[in-house]
Protein backbone atom coordinates (compact mmCIF):
# COMPACT_ATOMS: atom_id res chain seq x y z
CA UNK A 1 0.00 0.00 0.00
CA UNK A 2 1.45 3.33 -1.04
CA UNK A 3 -1.02 5.40 0.97
CA UNK A 4 -2.65 6.79 -2.16
CA UNK A 5 -6.39 6.15 -2.56
CA UNK A 6 -7.38 3.95 -5.45
CA UNK A 7 -9.68 5.12 -8.23
CA UNK A 8 -12.46 2.94 -6.83
CA UNK A 9 -12.17 4.58 -3.39
CA UNK A 10 -12.30 8.03 -4.96
CA UNK A 11 -15.41 7.14 -6.97
CA UNK A 12 -17.11 5.75 -3.85
CA UNK A 13 -16.34 8.96 -1.94
CA UNK A 14 -17.82 11.05 -4.75
CA UNK A 15 -21.04 9.04 -4.59
CA UNK A 16 -21.76 10.27 -1.05
CA UNK A 17 -24.53 12.88 -0.84
CA UNK A 18 -23.54 16.51 -1.14
CA UNK A 19 -25.07 17.36 2.24
CA UNK A 20 -22.86 14.74 3.89
CA UNK A 21 -19.69 16.04 2.26
CA UNK A 22 -20.61 19.63 3.14
CA UNK A 23 -21.38 18.50 6.68
CA UNK A 24 -17.86 17.12 7.05
CA UNK A 25 -16.43 20.34 5.65
CA UNK A 26 -18.47 22.45 8.09
CA UNK A 27 -17.56 20.17 11.01
CA UNK A 28 -13.84 20.36 10.29
CA UNK A 29 -14.03 24.14 9.85
CA UNK A 30 -15.98 24.57 13.11
CA UNK A 31 -13.48 22.35 14.93
CA UNK A 32 -10.55 24.41 13.69
CA UNK A 33 -12.23 27.67 14.69
CA UNK A 34 -12.96 26.26 18.15
CA UNK A 35 -9.36 25.09 18.53
CA UNK A 36 -8.07 28.54 17.54
CA UNK A 37 -10.45 30.18 20.04
CA UNK A 38 -9.21 27.89 22.84
CA UNK A 39 -5.54 28.56 22.08
CA UNK A 40 -6.12 32.33 21.85
CA UNK A 41 -8.08 32.33 25.11
CA UNK A 42 -5.32 30.42 26.90
CA UNK A 43 -2.68 32.82 25.58
CA UNK A 44 -4.76 35.79 26.71
CA UNK A 45 -5.26 34.23 30.15
CA UNK A 46 -1.52 33.63 30.58
CA UNK A 47 -0.68 37.14 29.37
CA UNK A 48 -3.15 38.67 31.83
CA UNK A 49 -1.72 36.54 34.63
CA UNK A 50 1.75 37.87 33.76
CA UNK A 51 0.50 41.45 34.04
CA UNK A 52 0.29 42.19 30.33
CA UNK A 53 -2.97 44.06 29.71
CA UNK A 54 -4.22 46.22 26.86
CA UNK A 55 -5.76 48.90 29.07
Secondary structure, DSSP 4 states (H G I P E B T S, - for coil): --SPPPHHHHHHHHTS-HHHHHHHHHHHHHHHHHHHHHHHHHHHHHHHHTT----
